[in-house]
Amino acid sequence: MAEAEEDPHPFAPSTMSAKQTIQLNNGVSVPIIGSGSWAPAKPEAQAKVKDWILSALKNGFRHIDTAQGYGTEKAVGEAIRASGIPREEIFVTTKLPWNHNHRVRESFEQSLKNLNVGHIDLYLLHWPQAIAFEEGNDLPKNPDGTYKTTDSTTFNDTWAEIEKLLDTGKVRAIGVSNFSIKTLEQLFKTAKITPAVNQVEMHPYLAQNELRDYCAQKGIVITAYSPSGYSNVRSDPLIVSLAEKYKVSSNQIIFAWHISRGTIIVPKSENNERQKENIAIPTLSPEDLGKIWTLDRGQRLCNKADPVHKQVWGWTYEQLGWEDYRPKL
């Protein structure tokens, strides 16, 4: 528990303000709480995105996380333009699709066009693995049912092209997503620019303390996706008891833990009241924060290996560098 009280990470904020920002390694500031924008690839679900993103903006969110692969960039841009909020007050993150690793500039320009908000604040390499490009098929499979990956363009090659995007003046910061210590070490063999952000699955059941320490040493800020840990973590007896103690929701307890660790979070909610809740973060005592640290069990809930092929979107845990998990309690 002492670790939560003595945590030395330079990104740890001193307050729990919903308007708080974290400064990246290139000086760009990012709102610590963002709204995710993933939606199922169904017309009825995609049609609703603009409205609930607009609701998030009206409820105080100033950081929107999207991706070309989500199919929601256009809706996010429409919501931003409809909000009436000055563009410079909103931080937009989007990502390079896993089958565009060989066509970075073309894909980036498409995201700019989709969003239509002038520039992109943070552009991420969505996954280290490259899925084979097939027109009209974002997830081609091999005969055995595994996803068809390609080694023709490595993530080192892709990152070199992403670095060049900074010269366009159309993106303020660049980073990666789903990278481990292993893949970051490989990236650093050729990288000229250190990623500003690494967006990964993180919640109390998957604290990723070793990766967090490594990124802090390298000057990389962590963004947590699936930050609540879904109902698995929300229903944990400790989380429930703390929610009762502070008279807030389980989500608010979990998000307070993230923010105390200096982690950007991008929870997604389509519900107006839950959006308001997600941005109102209580301040927990060091003792209670320390209790949450003990929940870590290395449990992936969002992107875990499929039971048949033992792969995550075409790569094994070993390839991803996810097999070296060691909980630090």
One Martini backbone bead per residue (centre of mass of N, CA, C, O) as a GRO file, in nm:
protein
  329
    1MET     BB    1   0.053   0.065  -0.016
    2ALA     BB    2   0.294   0.263  -0.012
    3GLU     BB    3   0.320   0.303  -0.318
    4ALA     BB    4   0.081   0.503  -0.356
    5GLU     BB    5   0.216   0.728  -0.168
    6GLU     BB    6   0.526   0.715  -0.326
    7ASP     BB    7   0.476   0.783  -0.607
    8PRO     BB    8   0.721   0.915  -0.858
    9HIS     BB    9   0.565   1.000  -1.094
   10PRO     BB   10   0.565   1.282  -1.305
   11PHE     BB   11   0.238   1.257  -1.388
   12ALA     BB   12   0.130   1.301  -1.116
   13PRO     BB   13  -0.127   1.451  -0.982
   14SER     BB   14  -0.244   1.687  -0.727
   15THR     BB   15  -0.531   1.659  -0.850
   16MET     BB   16  -0.899   1.596  -0.942
   17SER     BB   17  -0.954   1.757  -1.186
   18ALA     BB   18  -1.150   1.752  -1.474
   19LYS     BB   19  -0.945   1.980  -1.615
   20GLN     BB   20  -0.704   1.822  -1.622
   21THR     BB   21  -0.363   1.800  -1.724
   22ILE     BB   22  -0.114   1.655  -1.940
   23GLN     BB   23   0.224   1.654  -2.016
   24LEU     BB   24   0.407   1.602  -2.273
   25ASN     BB   25   0.729   1.552  -2.416
   26ASN     BB   26   0.644   1.820  -2.620
   27GLY     BB   27   0.427   2.013  -2.437
   28VAL     BB   28   0.163   1.888  -2.468
   29SER     BB   29  -0.174   1.910  -2.366
   30VAL     BB   30  -0.390   1.675  -2.182
   31PRO     BB   31  -0.675   1.562  -2.102
   32ILE     BB   32  -0.727   1.317  -1.858
   33ILE     BB   33  -1.027   1.318  -1.966
   34GLY     BB   34  -1.200   1.107  -2.188
   35SER     BB   35  -1.380   1.010  -2.481
   36GLY     BB   36  -1.494   0.755  -2.618
   37SER     BB   37  -1.594   0.611  -2.976
   38TRP     BB   38  -1.684   0.337  -2.985
   39ALA     BB   39  -1.858   0.130  -3.237
   40PRO     BB   40  -2.043  -0.060  -3.389
   41ALA     BB   41  -2.064  -0.197  -3.731
   42LYS     BB   42  -2.357  -0.050  -3.726
   43PRO     BB   43  -2.575   0.171  -3.846
   44GLU     BB   44  -2.734   0.230  -3.578
   45ALA     BB   45  -2.479   0.288  -3.406
   46GLN     BB   46  -2.335   0.503  -3.583
   47ALA     BB   47  -2.581   0.711  -3.588
   48LYS     BB   48  -2.536   0.791  -3.265
   49VAL     BB   49  -2.256   0.922  -3.214
   50LYS     BB   50  -2.288   1.228  -3.240
   51ASP     BB   51  -2.483   1.267  -2.998
   52TRP     BB   52  -2.294   1.145  -2.763
   53ILE     BB   53  -2.056   1.335  -2.817
   54LEU     BB   54  -2.206   1.599  -2.780
   55SER     BB   55  -2.282   1.537  -2.489
   56ALA     BB   56  -1.994   1.518  -2.379
   57LEU     BB   57  -1.918   1.810  -2.443
   58LYS     BB   58  -2.149   1.941  -2.274
   59ASN     BB   59  -2.034   1.782  -2.003
   60GLY     BB   60  -1.692   1.858  -2.042
   61PHE     BB   61  -1.551   1.728  -2.258
   62ARG     BB   62  -1.198   1.768  -2.420
   63HIS     BB   63  -1.162   1.456  -2.503
   64ILE     BB   64  -1.130   1.262  -2.806
   65ASP     BB   65  -1.149   0.912  -2.885
   66THR     BB   66  -1.038   0.766  -3.187
   67ALA     BB   67  -1.077   0.579  -3.508
   68GLN     BB   68  -1.073   0.455  -3.815
   69GLY     BB   69  -1.160   0.160  -3.723
   70TYR     BB   70  -1.443   0.259  -3.593
   71GLY     BB   71  -1.604   0.472  -3.788
   72THR     BB   72  -1.613   0.778  -3.609
   73GLU     BB   73  -1.480   1.037  -3.722
   74LYS     BB   74  -1.713   1.192  -3.855
   75ALA     BB   75  -1.891   1.216  -3.601
   76VAL     BB   76  -1.688   1.368  -3.429
   77GLY     BB   77  -1.662   1.614  -3.614
   78GLU     BB   78  -1.961   1.693  -3.609
   79ALA     BB   79  -1.978   1.741  -3.303
   80ILE     BB   80  -1.767   1.961  -3.282
   81ARG     BB   81  -1.902   2.162  -3.478
   82ALA     BB   82  -2.186   2.163  -3.317
   83SER     BB   83  -2.091   2.270  -3.025
   84GLY     BB   84  -1.923   2.563  -3.034
   85ILE     BB   85  -1.648   2.483  -2.961
   86PRO     BB   86  -1.344   2.561  -2.964
   87ARG     BB   87  -1.100   2.383  -3.111
   88GLU     BB   88  -0.863   2.449  -2.898
   89GLU     BB   89  -1.041   2.296  -2.656
   90ILE     BB   90  -0.995   2.030  -2.830
   91PHE     BB   91  -0.899   1.688  -2.805
   92VAL     BB   92  -0.766   1.473  -3.070
   93THR     BB   93  -0.779   1.121  -3.112
   94THR     BB   94  -0.609   0.900  -3.339
   95LYS     BB   95  -0.571   0.608  -3.573
   96LEU     BB   96  -0.388   0.366  -3.720
   97PRO     BB   97  -0.452   0.117  -3.902
   98TRP     BB   98  -0.349  -0.223  -3.922
   99ASN     BB   99  -0.375  -0.203  -4.265
  100HIS     BB  100  -0.181   0.089  -4.291
  101ASN     BB  101   0.139   0.061  -4.246
  102HIS     BB  102   0.207   0.124  -4.574
  103ARG     BB  103  -0.005   0.406  -4.559
  104VAL     BB  104   0.020   0.662  -4.374
  105ARG     BB  105  -0.037   0.928  -4.526
  106GLU     BB  106  -0.305   0.844  -4.654
  107SER     BB  107  -0.451   0.777  -4.385
  108PHE     BB  108  -0.417   1.051  -4.248
  109GLU     BB  109  -0.573   1.215  -4.462
  110GLN     BB  110  -0.838   1.063  -4.413
  111SER     BB  111  -0.875   1.149  -4.120
  112LEU     BB  112  -0.883   1.450  -4.173
  113LYS     BB  113  -1.134   1.435  -4.355
  114ASN     BB  114  -1.328   1.299  -4.161
  115LEU     BB  115  -1.311   1.515  -3.932
  116ASN     BB  116  -1.287   1.821  -4.009
  117VAL     BB  117  -1.077   2.002  -3.776
  118GLY     BB  118  -0.775   2.065  -3.922
  119HIS     BB  119  -0.659   1.873  -3.683
  120ILE     BB  120  -0.439   1.660  -3.499
  121ASP     BB  121  -0.326   1.594  -3.178
  122LEU     BB  122  -0.327   1.261  -3.181
  123TYR     BB  123  -0.119   0.998  -3.323
  124LEU     BB  124  -0.168   0.645  -3.355
  125LEU     BB  125  -0.037   0.330  -3.331
  126HIS     BB  126  -0.258   0.087  -3.276
  127TRP     BB  127  -0.060  -0.157  -3.371
  128PRO     BB  128   0.216  -0.357  -3.416
  129GLN     BB  129   0.058  -0.518  -3.602
  130ALA     BB  130   0.005  -0.633  -3.940
  131ILE     BB  131  -0.252  -0.629  -4.153
  132ALA     BB  132  -0.357  -0.730  -4.430
  133PHE     BB  133  -0.428  -0.581  -4.734
  134GLU     BB  134  -0.783  -0.559  -4.821
  135GLU     BB  135  -1.019  -0.469  -5.013
  136GLY     BB  136  -1.299  -0.458  -4.799
  137ASN     BB  137  -1.093  -0.609  -4.572
  138ASP     BB  138  -0.992  -0.570  -4.237
  139LEU     BB  139  -1.014  -0.913  -4.167
  140PRO     BB  140  -0.821  -1.123  -4.274
  141LYS     BB  141  -0.794  -1.479  -4.334
  142ASN     BB  142  -0.688  -1.776  -4.282
  143PRO     BB  143  -0.765  -2.105  -4.326
  144ASP     BB  144  -0.737  -2.148  -3.993
  145GLY     BB  145  -0.862  -1.849  -3.877
  146THR     BB  146  -0.648  -1.659  -3.877
  147TYR     BB  147  -0.499  -1.371  -3.893
  148LYS     BB  148  -0.364  -1.174  -4.154
  149THR     BB  149  -0.039  -1.117  -4.154
  150THR     BB  150   0.249  -0.886  -4.194
  151ASP     BB  151   0.619  -0.828  -4.268
  152SER     BB  152   0.668  -0.601  -4.489
  153THR     BB  153   0.585  -0.406  -4.241
  154THR     BB  154   0.714  -0.261  -3.983
  155PHE     BB  155   0.687  -0.068  -3.702
  156ASN     BB  156   0.945   0.085  -3.769
  157ASP     BB  157   0.857   0.183  -4.045
  158THR     BB  158   0.596   0.323  -3.956
  159TRP     BB  159   0.717   0.522  -3.752
  160ALA     BB  160   0.889   0.680  -3.954
  161GLU     BB  161   0.632   0.794  -4.098
  162ILE     BB  162   0.502   0.928  -3.852
  163GLU     BB  163   0.725   1.130  -3.791
  164LYS     BB  164   0.675   1.298  -4.060
  165LEU     BB  165   0.398   1.429  -3.979
  166LEU     BB  166   0.508   1.670  -3.810
  167ASP     BB  167   0.587   1.840  -4.073
  168THR     BB  168   0.283   1.923  -4.156
  169GLY     BB  169   0.116   2.061  -3.902
  170LYS     BB  170  -0.141   1.837  -3.843
  171VAL     BB  171   0.025   1.738  -3.583
  172ARG     BB  172   0.122   1.741  -3.234
  173ALA     BB  173   0.124   1.419  -3.175
  174ILE     BB  174   0.286   1.097  -3.105
  175GLY     BB  175   0.204   0.735  -3.095
  176VAL     BB  176   0.095   0.444  -2.918
  177SER     BB  177  -0.054   0.103  -2.917
  178ASN     BB  178  -0.018  -0.194  -2.752
  179PHE     BB  179   0.252  -0.164  -2.609
  180SER     BB  180   0.545  -0.298  -2.491
  181ILE     BB  181   0.849  -0.339  -2.382
  182LYS     BB  182   0.938  -0.509  -2.621
  183THR     BB  183   0.830  -0.318  -2.854
  184LEU     BB  184   0.972  -0.062  -2.758
  185GLU     BB  185   1.260  -0.163  -2.779
  186GLN     BB  186   1.240  -0.208  -3.084
  187LEU     BB  187   1.168   0.083  -3.159
  188PHE     BB  188   1.435   0.221  -3.034
  189LYS     BB  189   1.635   0.122  -3.260
  190THR     BB  190   1.500   0.364  -3.473
  191ALA     BB  191   1.396   0.591  -3.323
  192LYS     BB  192   1.376   0.955  -3.312
  193ILE     BB  193   1.095   0.947  -3.162
  194THR     BB  194   0.928   0.959  -2.878
  195PRO     BB  195   0.661   0.858  -2.760
  196ALA     BB  196   0.400   1.024  -2.591
  197VAL     BB  197   0.213   0.760  -2.614
  198ASN     BB  198   0.048   0.473  -2.444
  199GLN     BB  199  -0.219   0.271  -2.537
  200VAL     BB  200  -0.389   0.071  -2.289
  201GLU     BB  201  -0.488  -0.175  -2.106
  202MET     BB  202  -0.643  -0.048  -1.794
  203HIS     BB  203  -0.680  -0.169  -1.455
  204PRO     BB  204  -0.698  -0.311  -1.148
  205TYR     BB  205  -0.656  -0.607  -1.295
  206LEU     BB  206  -0.446  -0.423  -1.502
  207ALA     BB  207  -0.186  -0.229  -1.406
  208GLN     BB  208   0.097  -0.238  -1.543
  209ASN     BB  209   0.358  -0.152  -1.370
  210GLU     BB  210   0.606  -0.211  -1.546
  211LEU     BB  211   0.518  -0.041  -1.790
  212ARG     BB  212   0.476   0.221  -1.636
  213ASP     BB  213   0.766   0.257  -1.543
  214TYR     BB  214   0.899   0.255  -1.821
  215CYS     BB  215   0.745   0.496  -1.944
  216ALA     BB  216   0.834   0.704  -1.736
  217GLN     BB  217   1.141   0.682  -1.802
  218LYS     BB  218   1.074   0.769  -2.120
  219GLY     BB  219   0.826   0.985  -2.131
  220ILE     BB  220   0.554   0.812  -2.125
  221VAL     BB  221   0.221   0.826  -2.158
  222ILE     BB  222  -0.066   0.685  -2.021
  223THR     BB  223  -0.343   0.523  -2.173
  224ALA     BB  224  -0.668   0.410  -2.080
  225TYR     BB  225  -0.842   0.140  -2.175
  226SER     BB  226  -1.090   0.007  -2.020
  227PRO     BB  227  -1.082   0.150  -1.718
  228SER     BB  228  -1.312  -0.011  -1.550
  229GLY     BB  229  -1.334  -0.332  -1.616
  230TYR     BB  230  -1.607  -0.348  -1.601
  231SER     BB  231  -1.799  -0.558  -1.410
  232ASN     BB  232  -1.564  -0.705  -1.283
  233VAL     BB  233  -1.464  -0.448  -1.119
  234ARG     BB  234  -1.724  -0.300  -1.025
  235SER     BB  235  -1.804  -0.575  -0.844
  236ASP     BB  236  -1.597  -0.551  -0.651
  237PRO     BB  237  -1.602  -0.540  -0.317
  238LEU     BB  238  -1.410  -0.301  -0.281
  239ILE     BB  239  -1.537  -0.104  -0.480
  240VAL     BB  240  -1.820  -0.106  -0.356
  241SER     BB  241  -1.734  -0.006  -0.070
  242LEU     BB  242  -1.611   0.264  -0.168
  243ALA     BB  243  -1.864   0.376  -0.301
  244GLU     BB  244  -2.023   0.387  -0.036
  245LYS     BB  245  -1.831   0.566   0.126
  246TYR     BB  246  -1.830   0.812  -0.111
  247LYS     BB  247  -2.098   0.830  -0.273
  248VAL     BB  248  -2.039   0.661  -0.543
  249SER     BB  249  -1.931   0.510  -0.808
  250SER     BB  250  -1.735   0.269  -0.931
  251ASN     BB  251  -1.614   0.433  -1.158
  252GLN     BB  252  -1.511   0.671  -0.980
  253ILE     BB  253  -1.310   0.504  -0.822
  254ILE     BB  254  -1.138   0.398  -1.058
  255PHE     BB  255  -1.067   0.680  -1.180
  256ALA     BB  256  -0.919   0.788  -0.932
  257TRP     BB  257  -0.690   0.588  -0.948
  258HIS     BB  258  -0.581   0.665  -1.222
  259ILE     BB  259  -0.528   0.970  -1.163
  260SER     BB  260  -0.328   0.918  -0.927
  261ARG     BB  261  -0.127   0.782  -1.164
  262GLY     BB  262  -0.129   0.962  -1.432
  263THR     BB  263  -0.378   0.864  -1.610
  264ILE     BB  264  -0.527   0.841  -1.894
  265ILE     BB  265  -0.880   0.850  -1.979
  266VAL     BB  266  -1.135   0.664  -2.211
  267PRO     BB  267  -1.435   0.658  -2.156
  268LYS     BB  268  -1.748   0.505  -2.253
  269SER     BB  269  -2.063   0.690  -2.307
  270GLU     BB  270  -2.415   0.729  -2.403
  271ASN     BB  271  -2.488   0.845  -2.123
  272ASN     BB  272  -2.552   1.137  -1.976
  273GLU     BB  273  -2.519   1.070  -1.668
  274ARG     BB  274  -2.253   0.906  -1.693
  275GLN     BB  275  -2.085   1.131  -1.806
  276LYS     BB  276  -2.100   1.313  -1.557
  277GLU     BB  277  -1.977   1.100  -1.368
  278ASN     BB  278  -1.697   1.048  -1.523
  279ILE     BB  279  -1.607   1.370  -1.459
  280ALA     BB  280  -1.659   1.309  -1.145
  281ILE     BB  281  -1.387   1.309  -0.927
  282PRO     BB  282  -1.276   1.176  -0.656
  283THR     BB  283  -1.103   1.186  -0.346
  284LEU     BB  284  -0.876   0.965  -0.224
  285SER     BB  285  -0.723   0.799  -0.005
  286PRO     BB  286  -0.424   0.651   0.025
  287GLU     BB  287  -0.535   0.392   0.151
  288ASP     BB  288  -0.752   0.329  -0.070
  289LEU     BB  289  -0.562   0.324  -0.308
  290GLY     BB  290  -0.387   0.090  -0.201
  291LYS     BB  291  -0.610  -0.124  -0.217
  292ILE     BB  292  -0.642  -0.118  -0.529
  293TRP     BB  293  -0.357  -0.218  -0.600
  294THR     BB  294  -0.418  -0.523  -0.491
  295LEU     BB  295  -0.603  -0.622  -0.750
  296ASP     BB  296  -0.385  -0.720  -0.914
  297ARG     BB  297  -0.389  -1.000  -1.191
  298GLY     BB  298  -0.342  -0.987  -1.507
  299GLN     BB  299  -0.638  -0.918  -1.640
  300ARG     BB  300  -0.777  -0.958  -1.938
  301LEU     BB  301  -1.087  -0.815  -2.100
  302CYS     BB  302  -1.062  -0.710  -2.398
  303ASN     BB  303  -0.760  -0.818  -2.501
  304LYS     BB  304  -0.765  -1.154  -2.559
  305ALA     BB  305  -0.696  -1.457  -2.617
  306ASP     BB  306  -0.790  -1.692  -2.810
  307PRO     BB  307  -0.870  -2.026  -2.740
  308VAL     BB  308  -0.762  -2.156  -3.010
  309HIS     BB  309  -0.492  -1.968  -3.113
  310LYS     BB  310  -0.358  -1.772  -2.905
  311GLN     BB  311  -0.464  -1.482  -3.010
  312VAL     BB  312  -0.422  -1.122  -3.097
  313TRP     BB  313  -0.483  -1.025  -3.388
  314GLY     BB  314  -0.239  -1.246  -3.496
  315TRP     BB  315  -0.095  -1.246  -3.211
  316THR     BB  316   0.095  -1.336  -2.967
  317TYR     BB  317   0.202  -1.273  -2.659
  318GLU     BB  318   0.498  -1.292  -2.738
  319GLN     BB  319   0.492  -1.085  -2.971
  320LEU     BB  320   0.366  -0.853  -2.785
  321GLY     BB  321   0.481  -0.881  -2.478
  322TRP     BB  322   0.253  -1.022  -2.264
  323GLU     BB  323   0.405  -1.274  -2.103
  324ASP     BB  324   0.572  -1.090  -1.867
  325TYR     BB  325   0.379  -1.088  -1.640
  326ARG     BB  326   0.424  -0.905  -1.321
  327PRO     BB  327   0.308  -0.857  -1.030
  328LYS     BB  328   0.283  -0.545  -0.828
  329LEU     BB  329   0.210  -0.521  -0.471
   0.00000   0.00000   0.00000
